[in-house]
C-alpha cells in the first residue's frame, strides 16, 4: 500500500491537515486498523460479510423503489 501525501502550500498547515484527514477517511485506513486491532474468528468475519451484503441489497432495493 502506498503512502498518503499532502502538499503544504503557503505554510497553510491547517488546510493540508484537513485534506489529509479526508484522504485517510476515504482510503478506509482507520477501519482497517480497527479491524486488525484484535483477532476475529473466520466464521464471524464471514457472517459480517454476509450481513453487509444483505444490508447493501436492502438499501439498493429501497433506492430503486423510491
C-alpha positions as MATLAB code, in Angstrom:
seq = 'XXXXXXXXXXXXXXXXXXXXXXXXXXXXXXXXXXXXXXXXXXXXXXXXXXXXXXXXXXXXXXXXXX';
ca = [
       0.000    0.000    0.000;
       1.357    3.400   -0.910;
       1.577    6.294    1.468;
      -0.767    9.240    1.553;
       0.838   12.506    0.502;
      -0.441   16.024    1.034;
       1.482   19.075   -0.076;
       1.523   22.219    2.056;
       1.219   25.475    0.125;
       1.986   28.919    1.588;
       2.540   27.446    5.072;
      -1.173   26.608    5.274;
      -0.856   23.576    7.535;
      -4.500   23.657    8.612;
      -5.739   23.157    5.048;
      -3.187   20.390    4.452;
      -4.270   18.649    7.660;
      -7.904   18.897    6.589;
      -7.034   17.308    3.225;
      -5.010   14.575    4.933;
      -7.889   13.690    7.259;
     -10.241   13.474    4.269;
      -7.807   11.217    2.385;
      -7.372    8.927    5.386;
     -11.128    8.676    5.839;
     -11.777    7.934    2.154;
      -8.984    5.365    1.939;
     -10.521    3.264    4.715;
      -7.255    3.053    6.626;
      -8.809    3.684   10.036;
     -11.425    0.978    9.519;
      -8.683   -1.445    8.556;
      -6.668   -0.589   11.676;
      -9.719   -1.082   13.897;
     -10.405   -4.462   12.308;
      -6.814   -5.587   12.858;
      -6.674   -4.371   16.468;
      -7.832   -7.775   17.726;
      -8.344  -11.245   16.326;
     -11.724  -12.223   14.933;
     -12.728  -15.764   14.157;
     -13.101  -16.503   10.431;
     -16.721  -17.570   10.985;
     -17.543  -14.166   12.475;
     -15.878  -12.384    9.552;
     -17.899  -14.474    7.121;
     -21.131  -13.701    8.998;
     -20.377   -9.944    8.989;
     -19.635  -10.040    5.275;
     -22.960  -11.754    4.579;
     -24.852   -9.285    6.783;
     -23.249   -6.336    4.984;
     -24.236   -7.739    1.607;
     -27.819   -8.178    2.824;
     -27.889   -4.558    4.011;
     -26.399   -3.319    0.735;
     -29.061   -5.213   -1.191;
     -31.819   -3.840    1.052;
     -30.610   -0.258    0.502;
     -30.410   -0.812   -3.261;
     -33.992   -2.104   -3.335;
     -35.199    0.862   -1.238;
     -33.403    3.304   -3.513;
     -34.873    1.632   -6.577;
     -38.406    1.781   -5.165;
     -38.143    5.493   -4.311;
];
